[in-house]
């Protein structure tokens, strides 16, 4: 493949002043290089939206870029800004393809190969300059993987919150669903047509690019899935070594019943010979029976310990309008569930003496275990019934969210049908802050529809009590 820098184009040919007639007749015929449909589409799109300007308001922004932004949901600042920047990338790619048409000789297949390679490298130069990443082959392959991660995230969200019929209506169009190449997604952002399928194709392609870039930045900032797994293993090993009593564990049978206030109350806690399991078993919705494996701290105090990795951090960035992946501090977390308040107090004190005993390792301490009100006043979806003590701890140069809870509150957080239930809390938050942004009303559903909301709540309750 020739490149613009090393191709030699005859001055006579460029000016139309060829040499002798014999020389012209004896020269091999050159294939006619016609613009591909892709390039015609890109060129028409770029000429339609005109030169980019910086508008003073969102309305001016939409007026300047109607074809790119008309499908955007209200208030989706991250997606709006990123789509504007991808427009600049599209111009950059278009220029690179024009240079290939001017310089590349050969048949149609080699021309297409050259165009594809130039397009990908033009897109990569944009990202490589932003992140100082010189390796095209490895870097572009990683970006392709991040597109797959973005698709997995959207599909996982659909499986988690929506019944089958709604999932079918929210699934990506086939063009977007089957595309892993970032350049091809960029091309789909200017998909022709004003019918609903074309508009969804444009929107979903842009959504994939934004989510993929957020996953790419997570990897670049040291938060790849492999690195997060290692960081969680480091925490587990440190707690096993410094916090928990070595070699001491036991399985408990815990029974909780629903009281007239619609809250579960722990009725019995006793040793069990069964294999420990975090799942809860219910004969009906008024009874919970679980078999957790408990660890111990000095003083023979049992603790139910659970660690977790936040898999879908880009969704939180979209919800909170946080562009920088490094601002998400709760990627890694752990829960310490205690049988009673006295045990919880001892666990918190033991943590301070053994793990977070160095200045600068703790910030953001919050609690509502001993006071009324929500644990985090900045979270408008938090419930007063959700009770916890929590803070962020810096360990091994990583931030971890550590939460300390009572067993009764932890059971209600998982199994009740009230506002303290974590699944219902997330559903409420997503209905207001996430779903309208990922699936805007003019393309999908009216998220304020009471019947729609009720059907999603009923689905989660059916799963909780199944």
C-alpha positions as CSV (number, residue, x, y, z in Angstrom):
1,X,0.0,0.0,0.0
2,X,1.3,3.4,-0.9
3,X,1.1,6.3,1.5
4,X,0.5,10.0,0.8
5,X,4.2,10.8,1.6
6,X,5.9,8.2,-0.6
7,X,3.5,8.2,-3.7
8,X,4.8,9.9,-6.8
9,X,2.2,11.4,-9.1
10,X,3.3,12.8,-12.5
11,X,3.1,16.5,-12.8
12,X,2.0,16.1,-16.4
13,X,-0.8,13.9,-15.4
14,X,-1.9,16.2,-12.6
15,X,-1.9,19.2,-15.0
16,X,-3.4,17.3,-17.9
17,X,-0.4,18.0,-20.1
18,X,0.6,14.6,-21.1
19,X,3.7,13.8,-23.3
20,X,3.5,12.3,-26.8
21,X,0.4,10.5,-28.1
22,X,2.4,7.2,-28.4
23,X,3.5,7.4,-24.8
24,X,-0.1,8.0,-23.7
25,X,-1.4,5.1,-25.8
26,X,1.3,2.7,-24.5
27,X,0.8,3.6,-20.8
28,X,-1.2,1.0,-18.9
29,X,-4.8,1.9,-18.3
30,X,-5.4,3.3,-14.8
31,X,-8.5,2.3,-12.9
32,X,-11.1,4.9,-12.5
33,X,-11.2,5.8,-8.8
34,X,-14.7,6.5,-7.9
35,X,-15.7,7.7,-4.5
36,X,-17.2,4.9,-2.4
37,X,-20.7,5.2,-1.0
38,X,-19.2,5.6,2.4
39,X,-17.1,8.6,1.4
40,X,-20.0,10.2,-0.5
41,X,-22.1,9.8,2.7
42,X,-19.4,11.3,4.9
43,X,-18.7,14.2,2.5
44,X,-22.4,15.0,2.2
45,X,-22.8,14.9,6.0
46,X,-19.9,17.1,6.6
47,X,-20.9,19.7,4.0
48,X,-24.4,19.7,5.5
49,X,-23.4,20.5,9.0
50,X,-20.9,23.1,7.9
51,X,-17.8,24.3,9.8
52,X,-17.9,23.6,13.6
53,X,-18.5,26.6,15.8
54,X,-18.8,27.0,19.6
55,X,-22.4,27.9,20.4
56,X,-23.3,29.9,23.4
57,X,-26.2,27.7,24.4
58,X,-27.5,24.1,24.0
59,X,-30.2,25.3,21.5
60,X,-27.5,27.0,19.4
61,X,-25.5,23.8,19.6
62,X,-28.4,21.7,18.1
63,X,-29.0,24.3,15.4
64,X,-25.4,24.1,14.3
65,X,-25.3,20.3,14.3
66,X,-28.9,19.1,13.6
67,X,-28.1,15.9,11.9
68,X,-25.7,14.7,14.6
69,X,-27.4,15.9,17.7
70,X,-31.1,16.0,16.9
71,X,-31.6,12.6,18.5
72,X,-29.9,13.5,21.7
73,X,-31.8,13.3,25.0
74,X,-32.2,16.4,27.1
75,X,-29.5,17.0,29.7
76,X,-27.1,14.4,28.4
77,X,-24.1,16.6,28.7
78,X,-21.4,14.0,28.4
79,X,-22.9,12.4,25.3
80,X,-23.5,15.8,23.6
81,X,-20.0,16.9,24.1
82,X,-18.4,13.7,23.0
83,X,-20.5,13.6,19.8
84,X,-19.3,17.0,18.9
85,X,-15.7,15.9,19.3
86,X,-16.4,12.8,17.2
87,X,-17.6,15.2,14.5
88,X,-14.1,16.7,14.4
89,X,-12.6,13.1,14.2
90,X,-14.9,12.4,11.3
91,X,-13.5,15.5,9.4
92,X,-10.0,14.2,10.2
93,X,-10.8,10.8,8.8
94,X,-12.4,12.3,5.7
95,X,-9.3,14.2,4.9
96,X,-7.1,11.1,5.3
97,X,-9.4,9.2,2.9
98,X,-9.2,12.0,0.3
99,X,-5.4,11.8,0.3
100,X,-5.6,8.1,-0.4
101,X,-7.9,8.7,-3.4
102,X,-5.4,11.2,-4.7
103,X,-2.3,9.0,-4.3
104,X,-3.3,5.3,-4.3
105,X,-3.1,3.3,-7.5
106,X,-4.3,-0.2,-8.1
107,X,-7.5,-2.2,-8.2
108,X,-10.6,-1.7,-6.2
109,X,-9.7,-4.2,-3.5
110,X,-6.3,-2.7,-2.7
111,X,-7.9,0.7,-2.7
112,X,-10.4,-0.4,-0.1
113,X,-7.7,-1.9,2.0
114,X,-5.8,1.4,1.8
115,X,-8.9,3.4,2.7
116,X,-9.7,1.2,5.7
117,X,-6.1,1.3,7.0
118,X,-6.0,5.1,6.6
119,X,-9.3,5.5,8.3
120,X,-8.3,3.5,11.3
121,X,-4.9,5.2,11.6
122,X,-6.6,8.7,11.4
123,X,-9.0,7.7,14.2
124,X,-6.1,6.3,16.2
125,X,-4.0,9.5,15.8
126,X,-6.8,11.4,17.4
127,X,-6.8,9.1,20.4
128,X,-3.0,8.4,20.4
129,X,-2.3,12.2,20.7
130,X,-4.8,12.5,23.6
131,X,-3.3,9.6,25.6
132,X,0.3,9.5,24.3
133,X,-0.2,6.0,22.9
134,X,2.2,5.4,20.0
135,X,1.5,1.7,19.3
136,X,-1.3,1.6,16.7
137,X,-1.8,-2.2,16.4
138,X,-2.1,-2.9,20.1
139,X,-3.9,0.3,20.9
140,X,-6.5,-0.1,18.2
141,X,-7.1,-3.7,19.2
142,X,-7.7,-2.5,22.7
143,X,-10.2,0.0,21.5
144,X,-12.1,-2.7,19.6
145,X,-12.2,-4.7,22.9
146,X,-13.7,-1.6,24.6
147,X,-16.4,-1.5,22.0
148,X,-17.3,-5.1,23.0
149,X,-17.2,-4.1,26.6
150,X,-19.7,-1.3,25.9
151,X,-22.0,-3.7,24.1
152,X,-21.8,-6.1,27.0
153,X,-22.7,-3.3,29.5
154,X,-25.8,-2.3,27.6
155,X,-27.0,-5.9,27.2
156,X,-26.3,-6.6,30.9
157,X,-28.4,-3.6,31.8
158,X,-31.3,-4.8,29.6
159,X,-31.2,-8.3,31.2
160,X,-31.1,-6.9,34.7
161,X,-34.0,-4.4,34.6
162,X,-36.4,-5.2,31.7
163,X,-38.8,-7.9,30.8
164,X,-38.3,-9.8,27.5
165,X,-40.6,-7.7,25.3
166,X,-39.1,-4.4,26.4
167,X,-35.6,-5.8,26.0
168,X,-36.4,-6.6,22.3
169,X,-37.5,-3.0,21.8
170,X,-34.4,-1.6,23.5
171,X,-31.8,-3.8,21.8
172,X,-29.4,-2.2,19.4
173,X,-30.1,-2.1,15.7
174,X,-28.3,-5.0,13.9
175,X,-25.8,-2.6,12.2
176,X,-24.6,-1.3,15.6
177,X,-25.0,-4.6,17.5
178,X,-22.7,-6.5,15.0
179,X,-20.1,-3.8,14.7
180,X,-16.8,-3.8,16.8
181,X,-14.7,-1.5,14.7
182,X,-14.7,2.1,16.1
183,X,-14.3,3.6,12.6
184,X,-17.4,1.8,11.3
185,X,-19.3,3.1,14.3
186,X,-18.1,6.5,13.5
187,X,-19.4,6.1,10.0
188,X,-22.8,4.9,11.4
189,X,-23.1,8.2,13.3
190,X,-24.0,9.9,10.0
191,X,-26.3,7.2,8.8
192,X,-28.8,8.6,6.3
193,X,-32.5,8.9,6.9
194,X,-35.0,10.4,9.3
195,X,-37.1,7.3,10.0
196,X,-36.9,5.8,13.5
197,X,-34.5,3.0,12.5
198,X,-32.0,5.5,11.0
199,X,-32.2,7.8,14.0
200,X,-31.7,5.0,16.4
201,X,-28.7,3.7,14.4
202,X,-27.1,7.1,14.6
203,X,-27.7,7.5,18.3
204,X,-26.7,4.0,19.3
205,X,-23.5,4.2,17.3
206,X,-22.5,7.4,19.1
207,X,-23.5,5.8,22.4
208,X,-21.3,2.9,21.7
209,X,-18.3,5.1,20.9
210,X,-18.8,7.2,24.1
211,X,-19.0,4.1,26.3
212,X,-16.1,2.5,24.6
213,X,-13.9,5.5,25.1
214,X,-14.8,5.6,28.8
215,X,-13.8,1.9,29.1
216,X,-10.6,2.7,27.1
217,X,-9.8,5.5,29.6
218,X,-10.4,3.2,32.5
219,X,-7.8,0.8,31.1
220,X,-5.4,3.7,30.4
221,X,-5.8,4.9,34.0
222,X,-5.0,1.5,35.5
223,X,-8.5,0.2,36.0
224,X,-8.6,-2.6,33.5
225,X,-10.6,-5.7,34.6
226,X,-7.4,-7.6,35.3
227,X,-5.9,-4.7,37.4
228,X,-9.2,-4.4,39.4
229,X,-9.2,-8.1,40.1
230,X,-5.6,-7.9,41.3
231,X,-6.4,-4.9,43.5
232,X,-9.4,-6.8,45.1
233,X,-7.2,-9.9,45.7
234,X,-4.7,-7.5,47.4
235,X,-7.4,-6.3,49.8
236,X,-8.7,-9.9,50.5
237,X,-5.1,-11.0,51.3
238,X,-4.4,-8.1,53.6
239,X,-7.6,-8.5,55.5
240,X,-7.0,-12.3,55.9
241,X,-3.5,-11.5,57.2
242,X,-4.1,-8.4,59.4
243,X,-7.8,-8.2,60.2
244,X,-9.5,-11.6,60.5
245,X,-8.5,-14.3,62.9
246,X,-6.4,-16.8,61.1
247,X,-8.0,-20.2,60.4
248,X,-11.3,-19.3,62.1
249,X,-14.6,-19.5,60.1
250,X,-18.0,-21.1,60.5
251,X,-21.3,-21.4,58.7
252,X,-24.5,-20.0,60.3
253,X,-28.2,-20.5,59.7
254,X,-30.0,-17.1,59.9
255,X,-33.7,-16.8,59.8
256,X,-35.6,-13.6,59.4
257,X,-39.4,-13.0,59.2
258,X,-41.4,-10.1,57.9
259,X,-43.1,-8.0,60.6
260,X,-46.2,-5.8,60.4
261,X,-44.1,-2.8,59.4
262,X,-43.0,-4.6,56.3
263,X,-39.4,-5.0,57.5
264,X,-37.5,-8.2,58.1
265,X,-36.5,-9.0,61.7
266,X,-33.8,-11.5,62.5
267,X,-35.4,-14.3,64.5
268,X,-32.6,-16.8,65.0
269,X,-28.9,-17.2,64.5
270,X,-27.2,-20.5,65.0
271,X,-24.4,-22.7,63.8
272,X,-25.0,-24.9,60.8
273,X,-23.4,-27.9,59.3
274,X,-24.3,-27.0,55.8
275,X,-21.9,-25.5,53.2
276,X,-21.9,-21.7,53.4
277,X,-23.7,-19.8,50.7
278,X,-24.6,-16.1,50.4
279,X,-27.9,-16.8,48.6
280,X,-31.1,-16.6,50.5
281,X,-33.8,-19.3,50.5
282,X,-37.4,-18.5,51.1
283,X,-40.5,-20.6,51.5
284,X,-42.6,-17.5,50.8
285,X,-42.0,-13.8,50.8
286,X,-42.5,-13.4,54.6
287,X,-39.5,-15.7,55.5
288,X,-35.8,-15.5,54.7
289,X,-33.4,-18.3,55.5
290,X,-29.7,-17.9,54.6
291,X,-26.4,-19.7,55.3
292,X,-23.5,-17.3,55.2
293,X,-19.9,-18.3,55.9
294,X,-18.8,-16.1,58.8
295,X,-15.2,-15.0,59.6
296,X,-14.1,-13.8,63.0
297,X,-12.0,-11.0,64.5
298,X,-10.3,-11.2,68.0
299,X,-12.9,-11.6,70.7
300,X,-14.7,-14.3,68.7
301,X,-16.9,-11.8,67.0
302,X,-18.4,-13.2,63.8
303,X,-18.4,-11.0,60.6
304,X,-20.0,-11.7,57.2
305,X,-17.5,-10.3,54.7
306,X,-18.3,-9.5,51.0
307,X,-16.2,-7.8,48.4
308,X,-17.3,-6.4,45.1
309,X,-16.0,-4.8,41.9
310,X,-18.1,-2.2,40.1
311,X,-18.3,-3.6,36.6
312,X,-20.2,-0.8,34.9
313,X,-18.5,2.4,36.0
314,X,-19.1,4.3,32.7
315,X,-22.9,4.1,33.5
316,X,-22.2,5.9,36.8
317,X,-20.2,8.5,35.0
318,X,-23.1,9.1,32.6
319,X,-25.6,9.2,35.6
320,X,-23.5,11.7,37.5
321,X,-22.1,13.6,34.5
322,X,-18.5,12.8,35.5
323,X,-16.3,12.8,32.5
324,X,-13.0,11.7,34.2
325,X,-13.0,8.0,35.1
326,X,-10.6,8.8,38.0
327,X,-13.4,10.5,39.9
328,X,-15.2,7.2,40.4
329,X,-13.8,6.1,43.7
330,X,-16.0,3.2,44.6
331,X,-14.9,0.9,41.8
332,X,-13.7,-1.5,44.6
333,X,-15.7,-2.1,47.8
334,X,-16.3,-4.4,50.7
335,X,-19.1,-4.9,53.2
336,X,-18.7,-6.1,56.8
337,X,-22.1,-7.3,58.2
338,X,-22.4,-7.8,61.9
339,X,-25.0,-9.4,64.1
340,X,-25.6,-6.5,66.5
341,X,-24.6,-2.9,67.2
342,X,-22.0,-3.9,69.8
343,X,-20.2,-6.3,67.4
344,X,-20.3,-3.6,64.6
345,X,-18.7,-1.0,66.9
346,X,-15.9,-3.5,67.8
347,X,-15.4,-4.3,64.1
348,X,-15.0,-0.6,63.2
349,X,-12.6,-0.1,66.0
350,X,-10.5,-3.2,65.0
351,X,-10.4,-1.9,61.4
352,X,-8.9,1.4,62.7
353,X,-6.3,-0.3,64.8
354,X,-5.1,-2.8,62.2
355,X,-5.8,-1.5,58.6
356,X,-6.6,2.2,58.4
357,X,-4.2,3.4,61.0
358,X,-2.0,5.7,58.9
359,X,-2.9,9.4,58.4
360,X,-4.3,10.1,55.0
361,X,-5.8,6.7,54.4
362,X,-9.5,7.6,55.2
363,X,-11.9,10.2,53.9
364,X,-15.6,10.6,53.3
365,X,-16.8,9.1,56.5
366,X,-20.7,8.9,56.7
367,X,-23.1,7.2,58.9
368,X,-26.8,7.1,59.8
369,X,-26.7,4.1,62.1
370,X,-27.1,6.3,65.2
371,X,-29.1,9.3,63.8
372,X,-32.2,9.9,61.6
373,X,-31.9,10.9,58.0
374,X,-30.2,9.5,54.9
375,X,-26.5,8.4,55.0
376,X,-25.6,10.7,52.1
377,X,-27.5,14.0,51.9
378,X,-26.2,14.6,48.3
379,X,-28.0,11.5,47.0
380,X,-31.6,12.4,46.4
381,X,-32.6,8.8,45.9
382,X,-31.2,7.5,49.2
383,X,-33.7,6.2,51.8
384,X,-33.7,6.8,55.5
385,X,-34.3,3.1,55.9
386,X,-31.0,2.3,54.3
387,X,-28.6,2.2,57.3
388,X,-24.8,2.0,57.2
389,X,-21.5,3.4,58.2
390,X,-19.0,3.9,55.4
391,X,-15.9,5.6,54.3
392,X,-13.2,5.4,51.6
393,X,-9.9,3.9,52.5
394,X,-6.6,4.2,50.6
395,X,-4.8,0.8,50.7
396,X,-2.0,-0.3,48.3
397,X,-2.4,3.0,46.5
398,X,-6.0,2.2,45.7
399,X,-9.3,3.6,47.0
400,X,-11.8,1.1,48.5
401,X,-15.3,1.9,49.8
402,X,-15.7,0.1,53.1
403,X,-19.2,-0.3,54.5
404,X,-20.2,-1.6,57.9
405,X,-23.8,-2.8,58.4
406,X,-26.1,-4.6,60.8
407,X,-27.4,-8.0,59.6
408,X,-31.1,-6.9,59.8
409,X,-30.4,-3.9,57.6
410,X,-28.4,-6.0,55.1
411,X,-31.3,-8.5,54.8
412,X,-33.8,-5.7,54.2
413,X,-31.5,-4.1,51.7
414,X,-31.6,-7.4,49.7
415,X,-35.0,-8.9,50.3
416,X,-37.6,-6.3,51.4
417,X,-40.1,-4.6,49.1
418,X,-39.6,-1.2,50.6
419,X,-37.4,1.9,49.8
420,X,-34.5,0.4,51.7
421,X,-34.1,-2.4,49.0
422,X,-31.0,-1.7,47.0
423,X,-32.3,-3.1,43.7
424,X,-35.4,-0.9,43.9
425,X,-33.3,2.1,44.9
426,X,-31.1,1.6,41.8
427,X,-34.2,1.1,39.6
428,X,-35.7,4.4,40.9
429,X,-32.4,6.2,40.3
430,X,-32.0,4.7,36.8
431,X,-35.5,5.6,35.8
432,X,-34.7,9.3,36.5
433,X,-31.0,9.7,35.7
434,X,-29.9,6.8,33.4
435,X,-32.6,5.3,31.2
436,X,-33.7,8.6,29.7
437,X,-30.1,9.2,28.6
438,X,-29.2,5.8,27.3
439,X,-32.7,5.3,25.7
440,X,-34.2,8.8,25.0
441,X,-38.0,9.0,25.0
442,X,-38.3,10.2,21.4
443,X,-36.6,7.0,20.3
444,X,-37.7,4.4,22.8
445,X,-40.1,4.7,25.8
446,X,-41.7,7.4,28.0
447,X,-39.9,6.8,31.2
448,X,-42.3,8.9,33.2
449,X,-45.2,6.6,32.3
450,X,-46.6,5.2,35.6
451,X,-47.7,1.9,34.1
452,X,-44.2,1.3,32.7
453,X,-42.6,2.1,36.0
454,X,-44.9,-0.2,37.8
455,X,-44.2,-3.1,35.5
456,X,-40.4,-2.7,36.1
457,X,-40.9,-2.6,39.9
458,X,-43.1,-5.7,39.7
459,X,-40.4,-7.5,37.7
460,X,-37.8,-6.8,40.4
461,X,-40.1,-7.8,43.2
462,X,-40.8,-11.1,41.4
463,X,-37.1,-11.7,41.1
464,X,-36.4,-10.8,44.8
465,X,-39.1,-13.1,46.1
466,X,-38.6,-16.0,43.6
